[in-house]
Amino acid sequence: MVSYADGLSLQAELVRERRNGTIPDTLLLLQHPHVITLGSGSHPEHVLLDEHGRTARGIELFETGRGGDVTYHGPGQLVGYPILDLKPDRCDLHQYLRDLEAVLIDVLAGFDLRAARIDGLTGVWVGDRKLAAIGVRVSSGWITSHGFALNVSTDLSYFDAIVPCGIRDHAVGSISAELGRQVAMVEVKDRVVRAFGERFQRQPHWPI
């Protein structure tokens, strides 16, 4: 569990190190306390709680450097921040987004959940329920940050505080809700690491 402010600071540090070549491609996997984040394409009306309401529910609010609209992060949600150098052969933002979606689709398939994309929208759905949101940043030198949020056992009632990603006509879901059982975060994390390594042709090495 990492505060959103600390997560931003850590990403900024790792982006600098990756650009300088002092670290390899790195995938951060963590959880955040309750927080609403505003992307570069956010609309204020998509935040449905005022400051008093957010305080009462223990929800922070942050503007952030990623693309996209309004999102929610909280306990039970696996957040992934890939810090990757996309050079020389992956310098295509749209393909990078599709690759992240493919990773999550593969992860959900491992739970026998048939996940898919929806044309014109970024993220991953099971039926009409969005289980994963994606919002990324690619800085100078094609170094990535921010990334994806996969609802594992998230308290979905917190999504009532926003219009998720500005999409009003689709519900949100979680792996646990789809399966009707509590799913352990470590089980999902391990599947994400394997699927990410396969999609991006990287051999995972856990830090000591």
GUSEZA-413301 format. One record per residue (C-alpha): residue number from 0; residue in three letters; x, y, z. Coordinates in nm, 4 decimals, decimal comma. Example, Ala and Ser with C-alpha at 12.3 -4.5 7.8 and 13.67 -1.06 7.14 Angstrom:
// GUSEZA-413301
k; r; X; Y; Z
0; ALA; 1,2300; -0,4500; 0,7800
1; SER; 1,3670; -0,1060; 0,7140
// end
This chain:
// GUSEZA-413301
k; r; X; Y; Z
0; MET; 0,0000; 0,0000; 0,0000
1; VAL; 0,1647; 0,3216; -0,1223
2; SER; 0,0205; 0,6726; -0,1021
3; TYR; -0,0522; 0,8260; -0,4391
4; ALA; 0,1916; 1,1121; -0,3732
5; ASP; 0,4710; 0,8657; -0,2941
6; GLY; 0,3806; 0,6675; -0,6048
7; LEU; 0,4205; 0,9764; -0,8214
8; SER; 0,7578; 1,0572; -0,6653
9; LEU; 0,8815; 0,7022; -0,7110
10; GLN; 0,7773; 0,6983; -1,0755
11; ALA; 0,9526; 1,0285; -1,1438
12; GLU; 1,2736; 0,8954; -0,9897
13; LEU; 1,2587; 0,5706; -1,1850
14; VAL; 1,1847; 0,7505; -1,5130
15; ARG; 1,5028; 0,9558; -1,4650
16; GLU; 1,7035; 0,6432; -1,3864
17; ARG; 1,5608; 0,4544; -1,6843
18; ARG; 1,6375; 0,7456; -1,9166
19; ASN; 1,9949; 0,7493; -1,7841
20; GLY; 2,0251; 0,3745; -1,8309
21; THR; 2,0964; 0,3016; -1,4651
22; ILE; 1,7996; 0,0639; -1,4234
23; PRO; 1,6375; -0,1867; -1,6604
24; ASP; 1,2724; -0,1802; -1,7630
25; THR; 1,0757; -0,1908; -1,4380
26; LEU; 0,7174; -0,2807; -1,3465
27; LEU; 0,5808; -0,1391; -1,0203
28; LEU; 0,2854; -0,3305; -0,8738
29; LEU; 0,1128; -0,1763; -0,5728
30; GLN; -0,2106; -0,0590; -0,4158
31; HIS; -0,3173; 0,2939; -0,3234
32; PRO; -0,5384; 0,4207; -0,0411
33; HIS; -0,8655; 0,5746; -0,1598
34; VAL; -0,7866; 0,8441; -0,4164
35; ILE; -0,9468; 1,0107; -0,7179
36; THR; -0,7016; 1,1043; -0,9923
37; LEU; -0,7492; 1,3565; -1,2711
38; GLY; -0,5847; 1,2927; -1,6066
39; SER; -0,5027; 1,5517; -1,8712
40; GLY; -0,8438; 1,4985; -2,0322
41; SER; -1,0469; 1,5243; -1,7116
42; HIS; -1,3805; 1,7020; -1,6819
43; PRO; -1,4558; 1,8512; -1,3371
44; GLU; -1,8178; 1,7370; -1,3555
45; HIS; -1,6995; 1,3747; -1,3580
46; VAL; -1,6025; 1,4111; -0,9892
47; LEU; -1,9361; 1,3620; -0,8134
48; LEU; -1,8300; 1,4332; -0,4529
49; ASP; -1,7318; 1,7755; -0,3270
50; GLU; -1,4402; 1,8244; -0,0893
51; HIS; -1,6570; 1,7667; 0,2182
52; GLY; -1,7967; 1,4434; 0,0752
53; ARG; -1,4506; 1,3184; -0,0198
54; THR; -1,3148; 1,3956; 0,3253
55; ALA; -1,6034; 1,2101; 0,4878
56; ARG; -1,5197; 0,8982; 0,2864
57; GLY; -1,1417; 0,9323; 0,3218
58; ILE; -1,0790; 0,9981; -0,0473
59; GLU; -0,7893; 1,2160; -0,1646
60; LEU; -0,7869; 1,4070; -0,4936
61; PHE; -0,4824; 1,4419; -0,7202
62; GLU; -0,4113; 1,5975; -1,0567
63; THR; -0,1677; 1,3786; -1,2430
64; GLY; 0,0429; 1,3791; -1,5586
65; ARG; -0,1164; 1,0805; -1,7308
66; GLY; -0,3654; 1,0894; -2,0144
67; GLY; -0,7334; 1,0105; -1,9776
68; ASP; -1,0157; 1,1303; -1,7574
69; VAL; -1,1129; 1,0687; -1,3944
70; THR; -1,0223; 0,7422; -1,2199
71; TYR; -1,0470; 0,5943; -0,8727
72; HIS; -0,7797; 0,3893; -0,6942
73; GLY; -0,8234; 0,2069; -0,3668
74; PRO; -0,7545; -0,1068; -0,1635
75; GLY; -0,8193; -0,4290; -0,3482
76; GLN; -0,7139; -0,2791; -0,6803
77; LEU; -0,3836; -0,3840; -0,8385
78; VAL; -0,2125; -0,0803; -0,9890
79; GLY; 0,0693; -0,1333; -1,2379
80; TYR; 0,3203; 0,1328; -1,3382
81; PRO; 0,5513; 0,0139; -1,6192
82; ILE; 0,8692; 0,2206; -1,6460
83; LEU; 0,9807; 0,1118; -1,9918
84; ASP; 1,2096; 0,2408; -2,2634
85; LEU; 1,0020; 0,1852; -2,5780
86; LYS; 1,2959; 0,2499; -2,8097
87; PRO; 1,3803; 0,1339; -3,0647
88; ASP; 1,0948; -0,0864; -3,1866
89; ARG; 0,7910; 0,0036; -2,9694
90; CYS; 0,7645; 0,3794; -3,0311
91; ASP; 0,3915; 0,3660; -3,0965
92; LEU; 0,1625; 0,4949; -2,8209
93; HIS; -0,1521; 0,3324; -2,9559
94; GLN; 0,0183; -0,0055; -2,9857
95; TYR; 0,1513; 0,0316; -2,6327
96; LEU; -0,2030; 0,0834; -2,5039
97; ARG; -0,3239; -0,2212; -2,6959
98; ASP; -0,0359; -0,4250; -2,5507
99; LEU; -0,1335; -0,3255; -2,1958
100; GLU; -0,4921; -0,4264; -2,2698
101; ALA; -0,3697; -0,7595; -2,4070
102; VAL; -0,1744; -0,8270; -2,0873
103; LEU; -0,4881; -0,7780; -1,8778
104; ILE; -0,7056; -0,9801; -2,1130
105; ASP; -0,4560; -1,2661; -2,0783
106; VAL; -0,4601; -1,2327; -1,6986
107; LEU; -0,8389; -1,2487; -1,6852
108; ALA; -0,8431; -1,5465; -1,9214
109; GLY; -0,6408; -1,7291; -1,6567
110; PHE; -0,9440; -1,6933; -1,4296
111; ASP; -1,1743; -1,8214; -1,7077
112; LEU; -1,3105; -1,4711; -1,7604
113; ARG; -1,3726; -1,3722; -2,1202
114; ALA; -1,2436; -1,0160; -2,1296
115; ALA; -1,2405; -0,7887; -2,4325
116; ARG; -1,1881; -0,4372; -2,5601
117; ILE; -1,4697; -0,2039; -2,6608
118; ASP; -1,4147; -0,0138; -2,9850
119; GLY; -1,3229; 0,3480; -2,9270
120; LEU; -1,2566; 0,3057; -2,5549
121; THR; -0,9379; 0,2271; -2,3620
122; GLY; -0,9530; -0,0447; -2,0968
123; VAL; -1,0721; -0,4018; -2,0511
124; TRP; -1,4286; -0,5237; -2,0024
125; VAL; -1,6070; -0,8436; -1,9087
126; GLY; -1,9485; -0,8044; -2,0664
127; ASP; -2,0435; -0,4411; -2,0084
128; ARG; -1,8455; -0,4141; -1,6852
129; LYS; -1,5075; -0,2426; -1,6857
130; LEU; -1,2523; -0,4360; -1,4813
131; ALA; -0,9381; -0,2482; -1,5822
132; ALA; -0,8624; 0,1171; -1,6561
133; ILE; -0,5546; 0,2379; -1,8414
134; GLY; -0,3943; 0,5826; -1,8434
135; VAL; -0,0318; 0,6314; -1,9423
136; ARG; 0,2326; 0,8923; -1,9911
137; VAL; 0,5214; 0,8706; -2,2366
138; SER; 0,7918; 1,1278; -2,1654
139; SER; 1,0819; 1,2463; -2,3771
140; GLY; 1,2979; 0,9609; -2,4893
141; TRP; 0,9954; 0,7274; -2,5051
142; ILE; 1,0047; 0,6383; -2,1354
143; THR; 0,6675; 0,5290; -2,0003
144; SER; 0,5030; 0,5870; -1,6638
145; HIS; 0,1575; 0,5557; -1,5065
146; GLY; -0,0224; 0,2526; -1,6458
147; PHE; -0,3181; 0,0353; -1,5466
148; ALA; -0,5543; -0,0391; -1,2588
149; LEU; -0,7163; -0,3830; -1,2316
150; ASN; -1,0055; -0,4321; -0,9900
151; VAL; -0,9344; -0,7490; -0,7941
152; SER; -1,1432; -0,7245; -0,4774
153; THR; -1,2168; -0,3514; -0,4861
154; ASP; -1,5105; -0,2046; -0,2963
155; LEU; -1,6978; -0,0981; -0,6078
156; SER; -1,9219; 0,1443; -0,4158
157; TYR; -1,6356; 0,3968; -0,4224
158; PHE; -1,6783; 0,4318; -0,7979
159; ASP; -2,0030; 0,6141; -0,7200
160; ALA; -1,7820; 0,9131; -0,6381
161; ILE; -1,6888; 0,9596; -1,0056
162; VAL; -1,7937; 0,9011; -1,3629
163; PRO; -1,5216; 0,6410; -1,4305
164; CYS; -1,3056; 0,7562; -1,7214
165; GLY; -1,5984; 0,9752; -1,8255
166; ILE; -1,8037; 0,6719; -1,9320
167; ARG; -2,1613; 0,6858; -1,8047
168; ASP; -2,3170; 0,3886; -1,9837
169; HIS; -2,0904; 0,1080; -1,8567
170; ALA; -2,0657; -0,0354; -1,5064
171; VAL; -1,7460; -0,1301; -1,3243
172; GLY; -1,6626; -0,4786; -1,1996
173; SER; -1,3915; -0,6783; -1,0268
174; ILE; -1,2428; -1,0244; -1,0553
175; SER; -1,3851; -1,1224; -0,7178
176; ALA; -1,7341; -1,0007; -0,8093
177; GLU; -1,7260; -1,1873; -1,1397
178; LEU; -1,6133; -1,5123; -0,9776
179; GLY; -1,8293; -1,4822; -0,6668
180; ARG; -1,5333; -1,5422; -0,4367
181; GLN; -1,2536; -1,3440; -0,2758
182; VAL; -0,9447; -1,3518; -0,4968
183; ALA; -0,6023; -1,3036; -0,3359
184; MET; -0,3955; -1,0132; -0,4633
185; VAL; -0,0797; -1,2237; -0,4807
186; GLU; -0,2518; -1,4659; -0,7176
187; VAL; -0,3340; -1,1846; -0,9577
188; LYS; 0,0036; -1,0166; -0,9200
189; ASP; 0,1903; -1,3301; -1,0228
190; ARG; -0,0302; -1,3708; -1,3298
191; VAL; 0,0282; -1,0075; -1,4277
192; VAL; 0,4049; -1,0498; -1,4034
193; ARG; 0,3992; -1,3596; -1,6262
194; ALA; 0,1626; -1,2083; -1,8826
195; PHE; 0,3577; -0,8818; -1,8921
196; GLY; 0,6860; -1,0636; -1,9477
197; GLU; 0,5394; -1,2668; -2,2318
198; ARG; 0,3757; -0,9708; -2,4069
199; PHE; 0,6801; -0,7425; -2,3800
200; GLN; 0,9351; -1,0210; -2,4298
201; ARG; 1,1048; -0,9613; -2,0968
202; GLN; 1,2294; -1,2148; -1,8418
203; PRO; 1,1031; -1,0993; -1,5002
204; HIS; 1,3544; -1,0637; -1,2164
205; TRP; 1,2158; -0,9820; -0,8731
206; PRO; 1,4179; -0,7285; -0,6711
207; ILE; 1,5895; -0,8674; -0,3628
// end
